[in-house]
């Protein structure tokens, strides 16, 4: 694995994407959903899309021009941006590649189809042709300022942004809540999943809490780790929908990397995170986005559940972000 001192390294990006409005996908998902399997992981907003992918891709082209290729990982679907890219300059067109789940799960086809982000992201390292150093995006994560290689990798090591926290299950008032409302423990929790990941690597009293920003990763470390822990891998990917007992692969590998001195920790989040709810103040959302754009310390923008915005606000958000990420592709 690379530990060289800031020699030029190849860096790719991976974006996981699904079109929940696709009729075939919707039928397939519903066929694996039973009354006993209804939870937040089957809610439609987790699968709906409103052209976030286009903005995410263009933001990488504009604000991380050093990225060699962008791999879009999906389940037998073709996003609109792939069709659009046929009109682009060859220098941009050749940098996008569509990858199907069957390719990365080729040795584990029995777990497909899967609708589980925790399962899918556990397999990113098996994308054929992926560079050793890569950045993992969800399709609702955008770059909004120019970034340089050192924002992602220092001396070949991934830069991990977050802070140390006490695991949720060791906080007294959360212990009481879980005792009184045990059903809460049955729901997938982003914080708890990170704490589970940390515990696997021996971090019982604290975990490095990260947020919804793009993630710098090393393919070789991931491959070696799971090749040596095949049972852990198989137990993780067998669930078609998210389970509260699952870890998060990038959090697990980051805690392993911290322990082995294979990563750089940063407390600078450089992130604006916006979680839209049905009762969110729409004007406030636009203000938060504009604040992020105007703030020189914010490099990353994450907007969750854009699909539940009213059409006028959604159009305003899209216009703002498309203008921000505009680049001459044709």
C-alpha positions in Angstrom: 0.0 0.0 0.0 1.1 3.5 -0.7 3.0 5.5 2.0 5.1 7.6 -0.4 5.5 11.3 0.3 3.0 13.2 -1.9 4.1 11.7 -5.2 1.4 12.0 -7.7 -1.2 9.4 -7.0 -4.2 8.3 -9.1 -7.5 9.0 -7.5 -10.9 7.8 -8.7 -14.4 8.5 -7.4 -17.3 6.1 -6.8 -20.9 7.2 -6.5 -23.7 4.7 -5.5 -27.0 5.5 -7.2 -30.5 4.1 -7.6 -33.6 5.3 -9.4 -36.4 4.4 -7.0 -39.0 5.7 -9.5 -38.0 3.0 -12.0 -41.0 0.6 -12.3 -38.9 -2.6 -12.5 -36.8 -1.6 -9.5 -39.9 -0.7 -7.5 -41.5 -4.0 -8.2 -38.3 -5.9 -7.3 -37.9 -4.0 -4.0 -41.6 -4.6 -3.1 -41.3 -8.3 -3.8 -38.7 -8.5 -1.0 -40.6 -6.3 1.4 -42.9 -8.0 3.9 -44.9 -6.6 6.8 -42.2 -7.8 9.1 -39.5 -6.0 7.1 -40.9 -2.5 7.1 -38.4 0.0 8.5 -36.7 3.3 7.6 -34.6 1.4 5.1 -37.6 0.7 2.9 -39.0 4.2 2.9 -39.2 5.5 -0.7 -37.2 8.7 0.0 -34.1 6.5 0.4 -34.4 5.5 -3.2 -36.0 8.5 -5.0 -33.8 10.8 -7.1 -34.2 14.3 -8.5 -31.1 14.6 -10.7 -28.7 14.9 -7.7 -26.3 12.5 -9.5 -25.8 15.0 -12.4 -24.9 17.7 -9.9 -22.6 15.4 -8.0 -20.7 14.3 -11.1 -20.3 17.9 -12.4 -19.1 19.0 -9.0 -16.3 16.4 -9.1 -15.3 17.5 -12.6 -15.2 21.1 -11.5 -13.8 21.0 -8.0 -11.7 17.9 -8.1 -10.2 17.9 -11.6 -7.5 15.5 -10.5 -10.0 12.6 -10.3 -9.2 10.2 -13.0 -12.5 8.3 -13.4 -16.0 8.4 -11.8 -17.6 5.0 -11.3 -21.3 5.0 -10.9 -22.5 1.8 -9.1 -26.1 0.8 -9.7 -28.5 -2.1 -10.1 -29.1 -2.6 -13.8 -30.1 1.0 -14.3 -28.8 3.7 -16.6 -28.9 7.3 -15.1 -29.7 10.2 -17.4 -26.2 11.6 -17.1 -24.8 8.6 -18.9 -27.0 9.4 -21.9 -26.1 13.1 -21.6 -22.4 12.3 -21.5 -22.6 11.0 -25.1 -22.6 14.6 -26.2 -19.7 15.6 -24.0 -16.1 16.2 -24.9 -14.2 12.9 -25.0 -12.0 14.0 -22.2 -15.1 14.1 -19.9 -17.0 11.2 -21.5 -14.2 8.7 -21.0 -14.0 9.6 -17.3 -17.4 8.1 -16.4 -18.1 4.4 -16.2 -21.3 2.6 -15.2 -20.8 -0.5 -13.0 -23.5 -3.0 -12.2 -24.0 -4.7 -8.8 -23.5 -8.1 -10.5 -19.9 -7.1 -11.3 -18.8 -6.3 -7.7 -20.9 -9.1 -6.2 -19.8 -11.6 -8.7 -18.6 -14.1 -6.0 -21.8 -13.5 -3.9 -24.6 -13.4 -6.4 -27.0 -15.1 -4.0 -27.3 -11.9 -1.9 -28.6 -10.0 -4.9 -30.8 -8.0 -5.4 -29.9 -5.9 -2.5 -31.5 -2.6 -1.4 -29.1 -2.1 1.4 -26.6 0.8 1.3 -24.5 -0.8 4.1 -24.2 -4.0 2.0 -23.4 -2.2 -1.3 -20.7 0.1 0.1 -19.0 -2.9 1.7 -18.1 -4.1 -1.9 -16.8 -1.0 -3.5 -13.2 -2.3 -3.5 -14.2 -5.0 -6.0 -14.9 -2.5 -8.8 -12.7 -3.6 -11.7 -10.1 -1.0 -12.6 -10.7 1.2 -9.5 -7.5 3.1 -8.4 -5.9 2.2 -5.1 -6.9 5.6 -3.7 -10.5 6.6 -4.2 -13.3 8.8 -2.9 -16.7 7.4 -2.1 -19.7 9.7 -2.6 -23.4 9.2 -2.1 -25.4 10.8 -4.9 -26.5 13.6 -2.5 -23.0 14.7 -1.7 -21.6 17.7 -3.7 -18.3 19.5 -3.8 -18.8 23.3 -3.7 -15.2 24.6 -3.6 -12.0 23.6 -5.3 -10.2 20.8 -3.6 -6.7 19.5 -3.9 -5.3 16.0 -3.5 -4.1 16.9 0.1 -7.7 17.5 1.2 -8.2 13.7 0.6 -4.8 12.0 1.0 -1.7 13.0 2.8 1.5 10.9 2.2 -0.8 8.3 0.6 -3.0 8.1 3.7 -6.7 8.8 3.6 -7.8 12.0 5.5 -10.7 11.1 7.9 -12.8 14.0 9.1 -14.8 13.8 12.3 -14.4 13.8 16.1 -14.1 11.3 18.9 -17.3 10.6 20.8 -18.6 8.2 23.5 -20.6 5.3 21.9 -24.4 5.9 22.1 -24.9 2.7 24.2 -22.6 4.0 26.9 -24.4 7.3 27.4 -26.7 7.0 30.5 -29.8 8.7 29.2 -29.6 6.7 26.0 -29.4 3.5 28.0 -32.6 4.5 29.8 -34.3 5.4 26.5 -33.3 2.0 25.0 -34.6 0.2 28.0 -37.9 2.0 28.0 -38.3 2.0 24.2 -36.4 -1.2 22.9 -37.9 -0.8 19.5 -35.5 2.1 18.9 -32.6 -0.3 18.9 -34.2 -2.2 16.0 -33.9 0.8 13.7 -30.7 1.4 11.8 -28.7 4.3 13.4 -25.8 6.0 11.6 -24.1 6.8 14.9 -24.6 3.3 16.4 -23.4 1.7 13.2 -20.2 3.6 13.4 -19.8 2.7 17.1 -20.3 -1.0 16.1 -17.6 -0.6 13.5 -15.3 0.9 16.0 -16.0 -1.9 18.6 -15.0 -4.6 16.1 -11.6 -3.0 16.0 -11.3 -2.7 19.8 -12.5 0.9 20.3 -14.9 0.2 23.1 -14.9 3.5 25.0 -14.8 5.9 22.1 -15.4 6.0 18.3 -14.4 8.4 15.6 -17.7 9.9 14.5 -17.8 10.9 10.9 -20.5 12.7 8.9 -22.2 12.7 5.5 -19.3 14.0 3.4 -17.3 12.2 0.7 -14.9 9.5 2.1 -11.3 9.0 1.2 -10.5 5.2 1.1 -7.7 2.8 0.1 -8.8 -0.1 -2.0 -5.8 -2.3 -1.0 -6.5 -1.9 2.7 -10.1 -2.7 2.2 -9.4 -5.8 0.1 -6.7 -7.1 2.4 -8.9 -6.6 5.5 -12.0 -8.4 4.1 -9.9 -11.2 2.5 -8.7 -11.9 6.1 -12.2 -11.5 7.5 -14.4 -13.3 5.0 -17.0 -14.4 7.6 -17.4 -10.8 8.7 -17.9 -9.8 5.0 -20.4 -12.6 4.3 -22.4 -11.8 7.5 -22.5 -8.1 6.5 -23.7 -8.5 2.9 -26.5 -11.1 3.4 -29.1 -8.5 4.4 -31.2 -7.0 1.6 -32.3 -4.1 3.8 -30.4 -2.3 6.5 -30.2 -4.0 9.9 -29.5 -2.3 13.2 -26.7 -4.8 13.8 -24.7 -3.9 10.7 -21.4 -2.0 10.7 -20.4 0.6 8.1 -17.5 -0.6 6.0 -15.7 2.7 5.6 -16.0 3.4 9.4 -14.7 -0.1 10.2 -11.7 0.3 7.9 -11.0 3.8 9.1 -10.9 2.6 12.7 -8.6 -0.2 11.6 -6.5 2.3 9.7 -6.3 4.6 12.8 -5.1 1.7 14.9 -2.5 0.7 12.3 -1.4 4.4 11.6 -2.6 4.1 8.0 -4.9 7.2 8.1 -4.8 10.9 9.0 -7.4 12.3 11.4 -8.8 15.8 10.9 -11.3 17.7 13.1 -12.0 20.1 10.2 -15.3 18.9 8.8 -15.5 21.4 6.0 -19.1 20.3 5.6 -22.6 21.8 5.5 -25.2 19.0 6.1 -28.9 19.6 5.4 -31.4 17.0 6.3 -34.8 17.9 4.8 -38.0 16.9 6.5 -41.6 17.4 5.6 -41.9 20.4 7.9 -38.6 22.0 7.0 -38.5 25.7 6.4 -37.9 26.0 2.6 -36.5 29.5 2.8 -34.1 28.3 5.5 -32.8 25.5 3.2 -31.9 28.0 0.5 -30.2 30.2 3.1 -28.1 27.2 4.4 -27.0 26.4 0.9 -26.1 29.9 0.1 -24.2 30.2 3.4 -22.2 27.0 2.5 -21.4 28.5 -0.9 -20.2 31.8 0.6 -18.2 30.2 3.5 -14.6 29.6 2.3 -14.2 26.9 5.0 -16.9 24.6 3.6 -15.9 22.3 0.8 -18.7 19.7 1.0 -22.4 20.0 0.8 -24.8 17.1 1.7 -28.5 17.6 1.1 -30.7 14.6 2.2 -34.2 13.9 0.9 -34.3 16.6 -1.8 -37.2 14.6 -3.3 -39.7 15.7 -0.6 -39.2 19.4 -1.4 -42.1 21.3 -3.1 -41.4 21.7 -6.8 -40.7 25.5 -6.6 -38.1 25.1 -3.9 -36.6 22.1 -5.6 -36.2 24.1 -8.8 -34.5 26.9 -6.9 -32.1 24.5 -5.3 -31.3 22.8 -8.6 -30.8 26.1 -10.3 -28.4 27.3 -7.6 -26.4 24.0 -7.6 -26.3 23.7 -11.4 -25.0 27.2 -11.7 -22.4 26.5 -9.0 -21.1 23.4 -10.7 -21.4 24.6 -14.3 -18.5 23.5 -16.5 -18.3 23.4 -20.3 -18.6 19.7 -21.0 -19.5 20.0 -24.7 
